[in-house]
Amino acid sequence: EERSCGRTTIKTVGRSRLVPSSVCPIFECEWAAASEVSAKAQIVLEVRTSSRDLIASTSVPIVQLFHGFEKEEEADVENWVSLEGGAQILLRAQFGGECPPSTRRRSLFRSWSLHRIGKI
């Protein structure tokens, strides 16, 4: 999904599944940037309700996230990111290297298969 805000183009590269309310929820969302990423690029984190109402959000410049690493080297980082309202999210990110194989097709097929078996 791409949208434009004045001169800025925002592109959605990943979304997590809806996570049930819990004390320590885990949101998993794999994505990869296929081309060179601008130095001005930011990761926008939004936490929403099941009806898509915004609860909290923040944005993290990618340059800040991987500060101190060269473009040629691989990096794994873990940073606590503060959201509006005082909540925090532990953001784990990887820069460089190969993208992990996606399990999206397999999990979609498994869901469909189980659904079909239940209907037989």
Phi and psi restraints in degrees (range 20) as a CNS / XPLOR table:
assign (resid 1 and name C) (resid 2 and name N)
       (resid 2 and name CA) (resid 2 and name C) 1.0 -121.8 20.0 2
assign (resid 2 and name N) (resid 2 and name CA)
       (resid 2 and name C) (resid 3 and name N) 1.0 139.8 20.0 2
assign (resid 2 and name C) (resid 3 and name N)
       (resid 3 and name CA) (resid 3 and name C) 1.0 -141.1 20.0 2
assign (resid 3 and name N) (resid 3 and name CA)
       (resid 3 and name C) (resid 4 and name N) 1.0 155.9 20.0 2
assign (resid 3 and name C) (resid 4 and name N)
       (resid 4 and name CA) (resid 4 and name C) 1.0 -116.2 20.0 2
assign (resid 4 and name N) (resid 4 and name CA)
       (resid 4 and name C) (resid 5 and name N) 1.0 133.7 20.0 2
assign (resid 4 and name C) (resid 5 and name N)
       (resid 5 and name CA) (resid 5 and name C) 1.0 -121.7 20.0 2
assign (resid 5 and name N) (resid 5 and name CA)
       (resid 5 and name C) (resid 6 and name N) 1.0 90.6 20.0 2
assign (resid 5 and name C) (resid 6 and name N)
       (resid 6 and name CA) (resid 6 and name C) 1.0 68.2 20.0 2
assign (resid 6 and name N) (resid 6 and name CA)
       (resid 6 and name C) (resid 7 and name N) 1.0 -116.5 20.0 2
assign (resid 6 and name C) (resid 7 and name N)
       (resid 7 and name CA) (resid 7 and name C) 1.0 -92.4 20.0 2
assign (resid 7 and name N) (resid 7 and name CA)
       (resid 7 and name C) (resid 8 and name N) 1.0 -10.2 20.0 2
assign (resid 7 and name C) (resid 8 and name N)
       (resid 8 and name CA) (resid 8 and name C) 1.0 -94.5 20.0 2
assign (resid 8 and name N) (resid 8 and name CA)
       (resid 8 and name C) (resid 9 and name N) 1.0 131.6 20.0 2
assign (resid 8 and name C) (resid 9 and name N)
       (resid 9 and name CA) (resid 9 and name C) 1.0 -103.3 20.0 2
assign (resid 9 and name N) (resid 9 and name CA)
       (resid 9 and name C) (resid 10 and name N) 1.0 129.0 20.0 2
assign (resid 9 and name C) (resid 10 and name N)
       (resid 10 and name CA) (resid 10 and name C) 1.0 -108.6 20.0 2
assign (resid 10 and name N) (resid 10 and name CA)
       (resid 10 and name C) (resid 11 and name N) 1.0 127.3 20.0 2
assign (resid 10 and name C) (resid 11 and name N)
       (resid 11 and name CA) (resid 11 and name C) 1.0 -121.2 20.0 2
assign (resid 11 and name N) (resid 11 and name CA)
       (resid 11 and name C) (resid 12 and name N) 1.0 124.2 20.0 2
assign (resid 11 and name C) (resid 12 and name N)
       (resid 12 and name CA) (resid 12 and name C) 1.0 -81.2 20.0 2
assign (resid 12 and name N) (resid 12 and name CA)
       (resid 12 and name C) (resid 13 and name N) 1.0 120.5 20.0 2
assign (resid 12 and name C) (resid 13 and name N)
       (resid 13 and name CA) (resid 13 and name C) 1.0 -108.4 20.0 2
assign (resid 13 and name N) (resid 13 and name CA)
       (resid 13 and name C) (resid 14 and name N) 1.0 -8.1 20.0 2
assign (resid 13 and name C) (resid 14 and name N)
       (resid 14 and name CA) (resid 14 and name C) 1.0 -173.2 20.0 2
assign (resid 14 and name N) (resid 14 and name CA)
       (resid 14 and name C) (resid 15 and name N) 1.0 151.6 20.0 2
assign (resid 14 and name C) (resid 15 and name N)
       (resid 15 and name CA) (resid 15 and name C) 1.0 -139.8 20.0 2
assign (resid 15 and name N) (resid 15 and name CA)
       (resid 15 and name C) (resid 16 and name N) 1.0 144.0 20.0 2
assign (resid 15 and name C) (resid 16 and name N)
       (resid 16 and name CA) (resid 16 and name C) 1.0 -86.9 20.0 2
assign (resid 16 and name N) (resid 16 and name CA)
       (resid 16 and name C) (resid 17 and name N) 1.0 164.5 20.0 2
assign (resid 16 and name C) (resid 17 and name N)
       (resid 17 and name CA) (resid 17 and name C) 1.0 -73.7 20.0 2
assign (resid 17 and name N) (resid 17 and name CA)
       (resid 17 and name C) (resid 18 and name N) 1.0 165.7 20.0 2
assign (resid 17 and name C) (resid 18 and name N)
       (resid 18 and name CA) (resid 18 and name C) 1.0 -70.0 20.0 2
assign (resid 18 and name N) (resid 18 and name CA)
       (resid 18 and name C) (resid 19 and name N) 1.0 127.9 20.0 2
assign (resid 18 and name C) (resid 19 and name N)
       (resid 19 and name CA) (resid 19 and name C) 1.0 -107.9 20.0 2
assign (resid 19 and name N) (resid 19 and name CA)
       (resid 19 and name C) (resid 20 and name N) 1.0 129.8 20.0 2
assign (resid 19 and name C) (resid 20 and name N)
       (resid 20 and name CA) (resid 20 and name C) 1.0 -60.5 20.0 2
assign (resid 20 and name N) (resid 20 and name CA)
       (resid 20 and name C) (resid 21 and name N) 1.0 150.6 20.0 2
assign (resid 20 and name C) (resid 21 and name N)
       (resid 21 and name CA) (resid 21 and name C) 1.0 -60.7 20.0 2
assign (resid 21 and name N) (resid 21 and name CA)
       (resid 21 and name C) (resid 22 and name N) 1.0 131.3 20.0 2
assign (resid 21 and name C) (resid 22 and name N)
       (resid 22 and name CA) (resid 22 and name C) 1.0 -156.9 20.0 2
assign (resid 22 and name N) (resid 22 and name CA)
       (resid 22 and name C) (resid 23 and name N) 1.0 170.5 20.0 2
assign (resid 22 and name C) (resid 23 and name N)
       (resid 23 and name CA) (resid 23 and name C) 1.0 -66.3 20.0 2
assign (resid 23 and name N) (resid 23 and name CA)
       (resid 23 and name C) (resid 24 and name N) 1.0 -37.8 20.0 2
assign (resid 23 and name C) (resid 24 and name N)
       (resid 24 and name CA) (resid 24 and name C) 1.0 -135.3 20.0 2
assign (resid 24 and name N) (resid 24 and name CA)
       (resid 24 and name C) (resid 25 and name N) 1.0 74.0 20.0 2
assign (resid 24 and name C) (resid 25 and name N)
       (resid 25 and name CA) (resid 25 and name C) 1.0 -70.7 20.0 2
assign (resid 25 and name N) (resid 25 and name CA)
       (resid 25 and name C) (resid 26 and name N) 1.0 151.7 20.0 2
assign (resid 25 and name C) (resid 26 and name N)
       (resid 26 and name CA) (resid 26 and name C) 1.0 -120.5 20.0 2
assign (resid 26 and name N) (resid 26 and name CA)
       (resid 26 and name C) (resid 27 and name N) 1.0 122.3 20.0 2
assign (resid 26 and name C) (resid 27 and name N)
       (resid 27 and name CA) (resid 27 and name C) 1.0 -107.0 20.0 2
assign (resid 27 and name N) (resid 27 and name CA)
       (resid 27 and name C) (resid 28 and name N) 1.0 122.9 20.0 2
assign (resid 27 and name C) (resid 28 and name N)
       (resid 28 and name CA) (resid 28 and name C) 1.0 -112.2 20.0 2
assign (resid 28 and name N) (resid 28 and name CA)
       (resid 28 and name C) (resid 29 and name N) 1.0 130.1 20.0 2
assign (resid 28 and name C) (resid 29 and name N)
       (resid 29 and name CA) (resid 29 and name C) 1.0 -149.5 20.0 2
assign (resid 29 and name N) (resid 29 and name CA)
       (resid 29 and name C) (resid 30 and name N) 1.0 107.5 20.0 2
assign (resid 29 and name C) (resid 30 and name N)
       (resid 30 and name CA) (resid 30 and name C) 1.0 -91.6 20.0 2
assign (resid 30 and name N) (resid 30 and name CA)
       (resid 30 and name C) (resid 31 and name N) 1.0 137.2 20.0 2
assign (resid 30 and name C) (resid 31 and name N)
       (resid 31 and name CA) (resid 31 and name C) 1.0 -156.1 20.0 2
assign (resid 31 and name N) (resid 31 and name CA)
       (resid 31 and name C) (resid 32 and name N) 1.0 160.9 20.0 2
assign (resid 31 and name C) (resid 32 and name N)
       (resid 32 and name CA) (resid 32 and name C) 1.0 -142.1 20.0 2
assign (resid 32 and name N) (resid 32 and name CA)
       (resid 32 and name C) (resid 33 and name N) 1.0 142.9 20.0 2
assign (resid 32 and name C) (resid 33 and name N)
       (resid 33 and name CA) (resid 33 and name C) 1.0 -90.9 20.0 2
assign (resid 33 and name N) (resid 33 and name CA)
       (resid 33 and name C) (resid 34 and name N) 1.0 117.7 20.0 2
assign (resid 33 and name C) (resid 34 and name N)
       (resid 34 and name CA) (resid 34 and name C) 1.0 -76.4 20.0 2
assign (resid 34 and name N) (resid 34 and name CA)
       (resid 34 and name C) (resid 35 and name N) 1.0 -22.3 20.0 2
assign (resid 34 and name C) (resid 35 and name N)
       (resid 35 and name CA) (resid 35 and name C) 1.0 -126.0 20.0 2
assign (resid 35 and name N) (resid 35 and name CA)
       (resid 35 and name C) (resid 36 and name N) 1.0 -177.8 20.0 2
assign (resid 35 and name C) (resid 36 and name N)
       (resid 36 and name CA) (resid 36 and name C) 1.0 -58.1 20.0 2
assign (resid 36 and name N) (resid 36 and name CA)
       (resid 36 and name C) (resid 37 and name N) 1.0 131.9 20.0 2
assign (resid 36 and name C) (resid 37 and name N)
       (resid 37 and name CA) (resid 37 and name C) 1.0 -95.9 20.0 2
assign (resid 37 and name N) (resid 37 and name CA)
       (resid 37 and name C) (resid 38 and name N) 1.0 134.0 20.0 2
assign (resid 37 and name C) (resid 38 and name N)
       (resid 38 and name CA) (resid 38 and name C) 1.0 -64.3 20.0 2
assign (resid 38 and name N) (resid 38 and name CA)
       (resid 38 and name C) (resid 39 and name N) 1.0 149.0 20.0 2
assign (resid 38 and name C) (resid 39 and name N)
       (resid 39 and name CA) (resid 39 and name C) 1.0 -66.1 20.0 2
assign (resid 39 and name N) (resid 39 and name CA)
       (resid 39 and name C) (resid 40 and name N) 1.0 -19.1 20.0 2
assign (resid 39 and name C) (resid 40 and name N)
       (resid 40 and name CA) (resid 40 and name C) 1.0 -91.0 20.0 2
assign (resid 40 and name N) (resid 40 and name CA)
       (resid 40 and name C) (resid 41 and name N) 1.0 -1.6 20.0 2
assign (resid 40 and name C) (resid 41 and name N)
       (resid 41 and name CA) (resid 41 and name C) 1.0 -63.6 20.0 2
assign (resid 41 and name N) (resid 41 and name CA)
       (resid 41 and name C) (resid 42 and name N) 1.0 145.8 20.0 2
assign (resid 41 and name C) (resid 42 and name N)
       (resid 42 and name CA) (resid 42 and name C) 1.0 -132.4 20.0 2
assign (resid 42 and name N) (resid 42 and name CA)
       (resid 42 and name C) (resid 43 and name N) 1.0 150.3 20.0 2
assign (resid 42 and name C) (resid 43 and name N)
       (resid 43 and name CA) (resid 43 and name C) 1.0 -97.0 20.0 2
assign (resid 43 and name N) (resid 43 and name CA)
       (resid 43 and name C) (resid 44 and name N) 1.0 121.9 20.0 2
assign (resid 43 and name C) (resid 44 and name N)
       (resid 44 and name CA) (resid 44 and name C) 1.0 -102.5 20.0 2
assign (resid 44 and name N) (resid 44 and name CA)
       (resid 44 and name C) (resid 45 and name N) 1.0 121.8 20.0 2
assign (resid 44 and name C) (resid 45 and name N)
       (resid 45 and name CA) (resid 45 and name C) 1.0 -106.8 20.0 2
assign (resid 45 and name N) (resid 45 and name CA)
       (resid 45 and name C) (resid 46 and name N) 1.0 124.5 20.0 2
assign (resid 45 and name C) (resid 46 and name N)
       (resid 46 and name CA) (resid 46 and name C) 1.0 -128.0 20.0 2
assign (resid 46 and name N) (resid 46 and name CA)
       (resid 46 and name C) (resid 47 and name N) 1.0 132.2 20.0 2
assign (resid 46 and name C) (resid 47 and name N)
       (resid 47 and name CA) (resid 47 and name C) 1.0 -108.3 20.0 2
assign (resid 47 and name N) (resid 47 and name CA)
       (resid 47 and name C) (resid 48 and name N) 1.0 123.7 20.0 2
assign (resid 47 and name C) (resid 48 and name N)
       (resid 48 and name CA) (resid 48 and name C) 1.0 -126.5 20.0 2
assign (resid 48 and name N) (resid 48 and name CA)
       (resid 48 and name C) (resid 49 and name N) 1.0 159.5 20.0 2
assign (resid 48 and name C) (resid 49 and name N)
       (resid 49 and name CA) (resid 49 and name C) 1.0 -80.2 20.0 2
assign (resid 49 and name N) (resid 49 and name CA)
       (resid 49 and name C) (resid 50 and name N) 1.0 173.7 20.0 2
assign (resid 49 and name C) (resid 50 and name N)
       (resid 50 and name CA) (resid 50 and name C) 1.0 -63.0 20.0 2
assign (resid 50 and name N) (resid 50 and name CA)
       (resid 50 and name C) (resid 51 and name N) 1.0 -23.2 20.0 2
assign (resid 50 and name C) (resid 51 and name N)
       (resid 51 and name CA) (resid 51 and name C) 1.0 -92.5 20.0 2
assign (resid 51 and name N) (resid 51 and name CA)
       (resid 51 and name C) (resid 52 and name N) 1.0 13.9 20.0 2
assign (resid 51 and name C) (resid 52 and name N)
       (resid 52 and name CA) (resid 52 and name C) 1.0 70.8 20.0 2
assign (resid 52 and name N) (resid 52 and name CA)
       (resid 52 and name C) (resid 53 and name N) 1.0 18.2 20.0 2
assign (resid 52 and name C) (resid 53 and name N)
       (resid 53 and name CA) (resid 53 and name C) 1.0 -76.8 20.0 2
assign (resid 53 and name N) (resid 53 and name CA)
       (resid 53 and name C) (resid 54 and name N) 1.0 134.4 20.0 2
assign (resid 53 and name C) (resid 54 and name N)
       (resid 54 and name CA) (resid 54 and name C) 1.0 -73.2 20.0 2
assign (resid 54 and name N) (resid 54 and name CA)
       (resid 54 and name C) (resid 55 and name N) 1.0 125.8 20.0 2
assign (resid 54 and name C) (resid 55 and name N)
       (resid 55 and name CA) (resid 55 and name C) 1.0 -97.4 20.0 2
assign (resid 55 and name N) (resid 55 and name CA)
       (resid 55 and name C) (resid 56 and name N) 1.0 -49.4 20.0 2
assign (resid 55 and name C) (resid 56 and name N)
       (resid 56 and name CA) (resid 56 and name C) 1.0 -155.1 20.0 2
assign (resid 56 and name N) (resid 56 and name CA)
       (resid 56 and name C) (resid 57 and name N) 1.0 155.1 20.0 2
assign (resid 56 and name C) (resid 57 and name N)
       (resid 57 and name CA) (resid 57 and name C) 1.0 -156.2 20.0 2
assign (resid 57 and name N) (resid 57 and name CA)
       (resid 57 and name C) (resid 58 and name N) 1.0 165.9 20.0 2
assign (resid 57 and name C) (resid 58 and name N)
       (resid 58 and name CA) (resid 58 and name C) 1.0 -164.9 20.0 2
assign (resid 58 and name N) (resid 58 and name CA)
       (resid 58 and name C) (resid 59 and name N) 1.0 167.5 20.0 2
assign (resid 58 and name C) (resid 59 and name N)
       (resid 59 and name CA) (resid 59 and name C) 1.0 -132.3 20.0 2
assign (resid 59 and name N) (resid 59 and name CA)
       (resid 59 and name C) (resid 60 and name N) 1.0 143.3 20.0 2
assign (resid 59 and name C) (resid 60 and name N)
       (resid 60 and name CA) (resid 60 and name C) 1.0 -125.6 20.0 2
assign (resid 60 and name N) (resid 60 and name CA)
       (resid 60 and name C) (resid 61 and name N) 1.0 119.6 20.0 2
assign (resid 60 and name C) (resid 61 and name N)
       (resid 61 and name CA) (resid 61 and name C) 1.0 -63.0 20.0 2
assign (resid 61 and name N) (resid 61 and name CA)
       (resid 61 and name C) (resid 62 and name N) 1.0 133.7 20.0 2
assign (resid 61 and name C) (resid 62 and name N)
       (resid 62 and name CA) (resid 62 and name C) 1.0 -60.5 20.0 2
assign (resid 62 and name N) (resid 62 and name CA)
       (resid 62 and name C) (resid 63 and name N) 1.0 -35.3 20.0 2
assign (resid 62 and name C) (resid 63 and name N)
       (resid 63 and name CA) (resid 63 and name C) 1.0 -59.5 20.0 2
assign (resid 63 and name N) (resid 63 and name CA)
       (resid 63 and name C) (resid 64 and name N) 1.0 -40.7 20.0 2
assign (resid 63 and name C) (resid 64 and name N)
       (resid 64 and name CA) (resid 64 and name C) 1.0 -69.3 20.0 2
assign (resid 64 and name N) (resid 64 and name CA)
       (resid 64 and name C) (resid 65 and name N) 1.0 -38.4 20.0 2
assign (resid 64 and name C) (resid 65 and name N)
       (resid 65 and name CA) (resid 65 and name C) 1.0 -62.9 20.0 2
assign (resid 65 and name N) (resid 65 and name CA)
       (resid 65 and name C) (resid 66 and name N) 1.0 -42.1 20.0 2
assign (resid 65 and name C) (resid 66 and name N)
       (resid 66 and name CA) (resid 66 and name C) 1.0 -107.4 20.0 2
assign (resid 66 and name N) (resid 66 and name CA)
       (resid 66 and name C) (resid 67 and name N) 1.0 29.6 20.0 2
assign (resid 66 and name C) (resid 67 and name N)
       (resid 67 and name CA) (resid 67 and name C) 1.0 -57.7 20.0 2
assign (resid 67 and name N) (resid 67 and name CA)
       (resid 67 and name C) (resid 68 and name N) 1.0 131.9 20.0 2
assign (resid 67 and name C) (resid 68 and name N)
       (resid 68 and name CA) (resid 68 and name C) 1.0 95.8 20.0 2
assign (resid 68 and name N) (resid 68 and name CA)
       (resid 68 and name C) (resid 69 and name N) 1.0 -6.2 20.0 2
assign (resid 68 and name C) (resid 69 and name N)
       (resid 69 and name CA) (resid 69 and name C) 1.0 -104.1 20.0 2
assign (resid 69 and name N) (resid 69 and name CA)
       (resid 69 and name C) (resid 70 and name N) 1.0 142.9 20.0 2
assign (resid 69 and name C) (resid 70 and name N)
       (resid 70 and name CA) (resid 70 and name C) 1.0 -80.5 20.0 2
assign (resid 70 and name N) (resid 70 and name CA)
       (resid 70 and name C) (resid 71 and name N) 1.0 154.7 20.0 2
assign (resid 70 and name C) (resid 71 and name N)
       (resid 71 and name CA) (resid 71 and name C) 1.0 -60.0 20.0 2
assign (resid 71 and name N) (resid 71 and name CA)
       (resid 71 and name C) (resid 72 and name N) 1.0 -31.0 20.0 2
assign (resid 71 and name C) (resid 72 and name N)
       (resid 72 and name CA) (resid 72 and name C) 1.0 -81.0 20.0 2
assign (resid 72 and name N) (resid 72 and name CA)
       (resid 72 and name C) (resid 73 and name N) 1.0 -19.4 20.0 2
assign (resid 72 and name C) (resid 73 and name N)
       (resid 73 and name CA) (resid 73 and name C) 1.0 -96.0 20.0 2
assign (resid 73 and name N) (resid 73 and name CA)
       (resid 73 and name C) (resid 74 and name N) 1.0 155.5 20.0 2
assign (resid 73 and name C) (resid 74 and name N)
       (resid 74 and name CA) (resid 74 and name C) 1.0 -85.7 20.0 2
assign (resid 74 and name N) (resid 74 and name CA)
       (resid 74 and name C) (resid 75 and name N) 1.0 148.7 20.0 2
assign (resid 74 and name C) (resid 75 and name N)
       (resid 75 and name CA) (resid 75 and name C) 1.0 -146.5 20.0 2
assign (resid 75 and name N) (resid 75 and name CA)
       (resid 75 and name C) (resid 76 and name N) 1.0 137.3 20.0 2
assign (resid 75 and name C) (resid 76 and name N)
       (resid 76 and name CA) (resid 76 and name C) 1.0 -116.4 20.0 2
assign (resid 76 and name N) (resid 76 and name CA)
       (resid 76 and name C) (resid 77 and name N) 1.0 125.5 20.0 2
assign (resid 76 and name C) (resid 77 and name N)
       (resid 77 and name CA) (resid 77 and name C) 1.0 -127.0 20.0 2
assign (resid 77 and name N) (resid 77 and name CA)
       (resid 77 and name C) (resid 78 and name N) 1.0 151.4 20.0 2
assign (resid 77 and name C) (resid 78 and name N)
       (resid 78 and name CA) (resid 78 and name C) 1.0 -131.6 20.0 2
assign (resid 78 and name N) (resid 78 and name CA)
       (resid 78 and name C) (resid 79 and name N) 1.0 121.1 20.0 2
assign (resid 78 and name C) (resid 79 and name N)
       (resid 79 and name CA) (resid 79 and name C) 1.0 -133.0 20.0 2
assign (resid 79 and name N) (resid 79 and name CA)
       (resid 79 and name C) (resid 80 and name N) 1.0 137.8 20.0 2
assign (resid 79 and name C) (resid 80 and name N)
       (resid 80 and name CA) (resid 80 and name C) 1.0 -81.7 20.0 2
assign (resid 80 and name N) (resid 80 and name CA)
       (resid 80 and name C) (resid 81 and name N) 1.0 126.4 20.0 2
assign (resid 80 and name C) (resid 81 and name N)
       (resid 81 and name CA) (resid 81 and name C) 1.0 -114.1 20.0 2
assign (resid 81 and name N) (resid 81 and name CA)
       (resid 81 and name C) (resid 82 and name N) 1.0 127.2 20.0 2
assign (resid 81 and name C) (resid 82 and name N)
       (resid 82 and name CA) (resid 82 and name C) 1.0 -83.1 20.0 2
assign (resid 82 and name N) (resid 82 and name CA)
       (resid 82 and name C) (resid 83 and name N) 1.0 134.4 20.0 2
assign (resid 82 and name C) (resid 83 and name N)
       (resid 83 and name CA) (resid 83 and name C) 1.0 -101.8 20.0 2
assign (resid 83 and name N) (resid 83 and name CA)
       (resid 83 and name C) (resid 84 and name N) 1.0 167.8 20.0 2
assign (resid 83 and name C) (resid 84 and name N)
       (resid 84 and name CA) (resid 84 and name C) 1.0 -59.6 20.0 2
assign (resid 84 and name N) (resid 84 and name CA)
       (resid 84 and name C) (resid 85 and name N) 1.0 144.4 20.0 2
assign (resid 84 and name C) (resid 85 and name N)
       (resid 85 and name CA) (resid 85 and name C) 1.0 87.4 20.0 2
assign (resid 85 and name N) (resid 85 and name CA)
       (resid 85 and name C) (resid 86 and name N) 1.0 2.6 20.0 2
assign (resid 85 and name C) (resid 86 and name N)
       (resid 86 and name CA) (resid 86 and name C) 1.0 93.9 20.0 2
assign (resid 86 and name N) (resid 86 and name CA)
       (resid 86 and name C) (resid 87 and name N) 1.0 -8.7 20.0 2
assign (resid 86 and name C) (resid 87 and name N)
       (resid 87 and name CA) (resid 87 and name C) 1.0 -73.1 20.0 2
assign (resid 87 and name N) (resid 87 and name CA)
       (resid 87 and name C) (resid 88 and name N) 1.0 158.7 20.0 2
assign (resid 87 and name C) (resid 88 and name N)
       (resid 88 and name CA) (resid 88 and name C) 1.0 -131.7 20.0 2
assign (resid 88 and name N) (resid 88 and name CA)
       (resid 88 and name C) (resid 89 and name N) 1.0 150.9 20.0 2
assign (resid 88 and name C) (resid 89 and name N)
       (resid 89 and name CA) (resid 89 and name C) 1.0 -125.9 20.0 2
assign (resid 89 and name N) (resid 89 and name CA)
       (resid 89 and name C) (resid 90 and name N) 1.0 135.3 20.0 2
assign (resid 89 and name C) (resid 90 and name N)
       (resid 90 and name CA) (resid 90 and name C) 1.0 -85.7 20.0 2
assign (resid 90 and name N) (resid 90 and name CA)
       (resid 90 and name C) (resid 91 and name N) 1.0 113.9 20.0 2
assign (resid 90 and name C) (resid 91 and name N)
       (resid 91 and name CA) (resid 91 and name C) 1.0 -101.6 20.0 2
assign (resid 91 and name N) (resid 91 and name CA)
       (resid 91 and name C) (resid 92 and name N) 1.0 120.3 20.0 2
assign (resid 91 and name C) (resid 92 and name N)
       (resid 92 and name CA) (resid 92 and name C) 1.0 -108.5 20.0 2
assign (resid 92 and name N) (resid 92 and name CA)
       (resid 92 and name C) (resid 93 and name N) 1.0 128.3 20.0 2
assign (resid 92 and name C) (resid 93 and name N)
       (resid 93 and name CA) (resid 93 and name C) 1.0 -140.2 20.0 2
assign (resid 93 and name N) (resid 93 and name CA)
       (resid 93 and name C) (resid 94 and name N) 1.0 152.7 20.0 2
assign (resid 93 and name C) (resid 94 and name N)
       (resid 94 and name CA) (resid 94 and name C) 1.0 -126.0 20.0 2
assign (resid 94 and name N) (resid 94 and name CA)
       (resid 94 and name C) (resid 95 and name N) 1.0 137.3 20.0 2
assign (resid 94 and name C) (resid 95 and name N)
       (resid 95 and name CA) (resid 95 and name C) 1.0 -119.6 20.0 2
assign (resid 95 and name N) (resid 95 and name CA)
       (resid 95 and name C) (resid 96 and name N) 1.0 130.9 20.0 2
assign (resid 95 and name C) (resid 96 and name N)
       (resid 96 and name CA) (resid 96 and name C) 1.0 81.1 20.0 2
assign (resid 96 and name N) (resid 96 and name CA)
       (resid 96 and name C) (resid 97 and name N) 1.0 179.1 20.0 2
assign (resid 96 and name C) (resid 97 and name N)
       (resid 97 and name CA) (resid 97 and name C) 1.0 75.0 20.0 2
assign (resid 97 and name N) (resid 97 and name CA)
       (resid 97 and name C) (resid 98 and name N) 1.0 -174.2 20.0 2
assign (resid 97 and name C) (resid 98 and name N)
       (resid 98 and name CA) (resid 98 and name C) 1.0 -88.3 20.0 2
assign (resid 98 and name N) (resid 98 and name CA)
       (resid 98 and name C) (resid 99 and name N) 1.0 148.4 20.0 2
assign (resid 98 and name C) (resid 99 and name N)
       (resid 99 and name CA) (resid 99 and name C) 1.0 -72.3 20.0 2
assign (resid 99 and name N) (resid 99 and name CA)
       (resid 99 and name C) (resid 100 and name N) 1.0 141.4 20.0 2
assign (resid 99 and name C) (resid 100 and name N)
       (resid 100 and name CA) (resid 100 and name C) 1.0 -66.1 20.0 2
assign (resid 100 and name N) (resid 100 and name CA)
       (resid 100 and name C) (resid 101 and name N) 1.0 149.6 20.0 2
assign (resid 100 and name C) (resid 101 and name N)
       (resid 101 and name CA) (resid 101 and name C) 1.0 -63.7 20.0 2
assign (resid 101 and name N) (resid 101 and name CA)
       (resid 101 and name C) (resid 102 and name N) 1.0 137.5 20.0 2
assign (resid 101 and name C) (resid 102 and name N)
       (resid 102 and name CA) (resid 102 and name C) 1.0 -78.9 20.0 2
assign (resid 102 and name N) (resid 102 and name CA)
       (resid 102 and name C) (resid 103 and name N) 1.0 137.9 20.0 2
assign (resid 102 and name C) (resid 103 and name N)
       (resid 103 and name CA) (resid 103 and name C) 1.0 -102.2 20.0 2
assign (resid 103 and name N) (resid 103 and name CA)
       (resid 103 and name C) (resid 104 and name N) 1.0 8.3 20.0 2
assign (resid 103 and name C) (resid 104 and name N)
       (resid 104 and name CA) (resid 104 and name C) 1.0 -59.4 20.0 2
assign (resid 104 and name N) (resid 104 and name CA)
       (resid 104 and name C) (resid 105 and name N) 1.0 -50.0 20.0 2
assign (resid 104 and name C) (resid 105 and name N)
       (resid 105 and name CA) (resid 105 and name C) 1.0 -61.4 20.0 2
assign (resid 105 and name N) (resid 105 and name CA)
       (resid 105 and name C) (resid 106 and name N) 1.0 -44.3 20.0 2
assign (resid 105 and name C) (resid 106 and name N)
       (resid 106 and name CA) (resid 106 and name C) 1.0 -62.6 20.0 2
assign (resid 106 and name N) (resid 106 and name CA)
       (resid 106 and name C) (resid 107 and name N) 1.0 -45.0 20.0 2
assign (resid 106 and name C) (resid 107 and name N)
       (resid 107 and name CA) (resid 107 and name C) 1.0 -69.0 20.0 2
assign (resid 107 and name N) (resid 107 and name CA)
       (resid 107 and name C) (resid 108 and name N) 1.0 -34.8 20.0 2
assign (resid 107 and name C) (resid 108 and name N)
       (resid 108 and name CA) (resid 108 and name C) 1.0 -64.6 20.0 2
assign (resid 108 and name N) (resid 108 and name CA)
       (resid 108 and name C) (resid 109 and name N) 1.0 -43.2 20.0 2
assign (resid 108 and name C) (resid 109 and name N)
       (resid 109 and name CA) (resid 109 and name C) 1.0 -64.6 20.0 2
assign (resid 109 and name N) (resid 109 and name CA)
       (resid 109 and name C) (resid 110 and name N) 1.0 -42.3 20.0 2
assign (resid 109 and name C) (resid 110 and name N)
       (resid 110 and name CA) (resid 110 and name C) 1.0 -61.9 20.0 2
assign (resid 110 and name N) (resid 110 and name CA)
       (resid 110 and name C) (resid 111 and name N) 1.0 -43.0 20.0 2
assign (resid 110 and name C) (resid 111 and name N)
       (resid 111 and name CA) (resid 111 and name C) 1.0 -62.1 20.0 2
assign (resid 111 and name N) (resid 111 and name CA)
       (resid 111 and name C) (resid 112 and name N) 1.0 -45.0 20.0 2
assign (resid 111 and name C) (resid 112 and name N)
       (resid 112 and name CA) (resid 112 and name C) 1.0 -63.6 20.0 2
assign (resid 112 and name N) (resid 112 and name CA)
       (resid 112 and name C) (resid 113 and name N) 1.0 -43.9 20.0 2
assign (resid 112 and name C) (resid 113 and name N)
       (resid 113 and name CA) (resid 113 and name C) 1.0 -61.7 20.0 2
assign (resid 113 and name N) (resid 113 and name CA)
       (resid 113 and name C) (resid 114 and name N) 1.0 -45.5 20.0 2
assign (resid 113 and name C) (resid 114 and name N)
       (resid 114 and name CA) (resid 114 and name C) 1.0 -64.5 20.0 2
assign (resid 114 and name N) (resid 114 and name CA)
       (resid 114 and name C) (resid 115 and name N) 1.0 -37.7 20.0 2
assign (resid 114 and name C) (resid 115 and name N)
       (resid 115 and name CA) (resid 115 and name C) 1.0 -63.9 20.0 2
assign (resid 115 and name N) (resid 115 and name CA)
       (resid 115 and name C) (resid 116 and name N) 1.0 -44.3 20.0 2
assign (resid 115 and name C) (resid 116 and name N)
       (resid 116 and name CA) (resid 116 and name C) 1.0 -65.9 20.0 2
assign (resid 116 and name N) (resid 116 and name CA)
       (resid 116 and name C) (resid 117 and name N) 1.0 -41.3 20.0 2
assign (resid 116 and name C) (resid 117 and name N)
       (resid 117 and name CA) (resid 117 and name C) 1.0 -62.2 20.0 2
assign (resid 117 and name N) (resid 117 and name CA)
       (resid 117 and name C) (resid 118 and name N) 1.0 -40.4 20.0 2
assign (resid 117 and name C) (resid 118 and name N)
       (resid 118 and name CA) (resid 118 and name C) 1.0 -64.0 20.0 2
assign (resid 118 and name N) (resid 118 and name CA)
       (resid 118 and name C) (resid 119 and name N) 1.0 -27.2 20.0 2
assign (resid 118 and name C) (resid 119 and name N)
       (resid 119 and name CA) (resid 119 and name C) 1.0 -86.4 20.0 2
assign (resid 119 and name N) (resid 119 and name CA)
       (resid 119 and name C) (resid 120 and name N) 1.0 -14.5 20.0 2
